[in-house]
Amino acid sequence: MVSVVERELRDRLLARLPVDPEILRARLHSIAASDPEAAPAAIAEALGAELAEAWGCELGPERSSQRVVGSALAAGAREAWLWVMGERTWRHTAEGLAGRAARRAEAAASSG
C-alpha cells in the first residue's frame, strides 16, 4: 500500500521531471546498439545523474539523493532499458522511477 507521504513525494518528484531527454536517449540507444553489455551501466549512470540533479532537493542531501536514485534505477532497470529502446514513453518510465525513489526515500527516512 502506498502511504500518503510516499504519494506526495512521488508527485513532487514528477513535478520536477526533466523534459523528455531525447538527446540522452539517442546517445544511450547508440551505446545499446553498439555494446549491449555496457549499456545497462551507461543507462544507470546517465539517468542517475539526470534524475539526481532534478530530484535532489526533494530527496535530501546529495549523497542520499544519489543513493536513492541509484537504487530506484537498479530496481527499474528493465523500464529504463525499454525507454532507451523506444518501447516506453519517458513519462511512463519516469513515473515508475519516481515511485521507486519515493518508496526508498521514505524507507531510508524511517530507518535512519
C-alpha positions as CSV (number, residue, x, y, z in Angstrom):
1,M,0.0,0.0,0.0
2,V,1.3,3.5,-0.9
3,S,1.5,5.8,2.0
4,V,0.4,9.4,1.8
5,V,3.9,10.6,2.4
6,E,5.2,8.4,-0.4
7,R,2.4,9.6,-2.8
8,E,3.1,13.2,-2.0
9,L,6.9,12.8,-2.6
10,R,6.3,10.9,-5.9
11,D,4.0,13.8,-7.0
12,R,6.7,16.4,-6.1
13,L,9.3,14.3,-8.0
14,L,7.1,14.2,-11.0
15,A,6.5,17.9,-10.8
16,R,10.3,18.3,-11.2
17,L,10.5,15.8,-14.0
18,P,13.1,16.7,-16.7
19,V,11.6,17.2,-20.1
20,D,12.0,14.1,-22.2
21,P,15.7,13.8,-22.6
22,E,15.6,12.8,-26.3
23,I,19.3,13.6,-26.9
24,L,20.3,11.5,-23.9
25,R,18.0,8.7,-25.1
26,A,19.5,8.7,-28.6
27,R,23.1,8.6,-27.1
28,L,22.1,5.7,-24.8
29,H,20.4,3.9,-27.7
30,S,23.5,4.2,-29.7
31,I,25.5,2.7,-26.9
32,A,23.0,-0.2,-26.5
33,A,23.2,-0.9,-30.3
34,S,27.0,-1.0,-30.4
35,D,27.7,-2.5,-26.9
36,P,24.7,-4.1,-25.3
37,E,26.8,-5.4,-22.3
38,A,27.9,-1.9,-21.4
39,A,24.5,-0.3,-22.0
40,P,22.9,-1.0,-18.6
41,A,25.8,0.7,-16.7
42,A,25.7,3.6,-19.1
43,I,21.9,4.0,-18.7
44,A,22.1,3.9,-14.9
45,E,24.9,6.4,-14.8
46,A,23.4,8.9,-17.3
47,L,19.8,8.7,-16.0
48,G,21.1,8.7,-12.4
49,A,22.9,12.0,-13.0
50,E,19.9,13.5,-14.7
51,L,17.4,12.5,-12.1
52,A,19.6,13.2,-9.1
53,E,20.1,16.7,-10.4
54,A,16.3,17.2,-11.0
55,W,15.1,15.5,-7.8
56,G,18.0,16.1,-5.4
57,C,16.3,18.9,-3.5
58,E,13.3,16.6,-2.8
59,L,15.3,13.6,-1.8
60,G,17.7,15.2,0.7
61,P,21.5,15.7,0.8
62,E,23.4,15.0,-2.4
63,R,24.8,11.6,-1.3
64,S,21.5,10.4,0.0
65,S,19.6,11.5,-3.2
66,Q,22.2,9.8,-5.4
67,R,21.8,6.6,-3.4
68,V,18.0,6.7,-3.6
69,V,18.0,7.4,-7.3
70,G,20.6,4.7,-7.9
71,S,18.6,2.2,-6.0
72,A,15.4,3.2,-7.9
73,L,17.2,2.8,-11.2
74,A,18.6,-0.6,-10.2
75,A,15.0,-1.8,-9.5
76,G,13.7,-0.1,-12.6
77,A,16.5,-1.2,-15.0
78,R,14.1,-3.0,-17.3
79,E,11.8,0.0,-17.7
80,A,14.8,2.3,-18.3
81,W,16.1,-0.2,-21.0
82,L,12.7,-0.2,-22.6
83,W,12.6,3.6,-22.7
84,V,16.1,3.7,-24.3
85,M,14.9,1.1,-26.9
86,G,11.8,3.2,-27.7
87,E,9.2,0.8,-26.2
88,R,8.2,3.0,-23.3
89,T,7.5,6.7,-23.1
90,W,9.6,9.0,-20.9
91,R,6.6,9.8,-18.8
92,H,5.8,6.1,-18.1
93,T,9.4,5.4,-17.2
94,A,9.8,8.4,-15.0
95,E,6.6,7.7,-13.1
96,G,7.9,4.2,-12.3
97,L,11.3,5.6,-11.2
98,A,9.7,8.4,-9.2
99,G,7.5,5.8,-7.3
100,R,10.6,3.7,-6.6
101,A,12.6,6.7,-5.4
102,A,9.8,7.8,-3.2
103,R,9.5,4.4,-1.6
104,R,13.2,4.2,-1.0
105,A,13.4,7.7,0.4
106,E,10.6,7.0,2.8
107,A,12.2,3.7,3.9
108,A,15.5,5.4,4.4
109,A,13.9,8.2,6.4
110,S,12.0,5.8,8.7
111,S,15.0,3.6,9.3
112,G,17.5,6.4,9.8
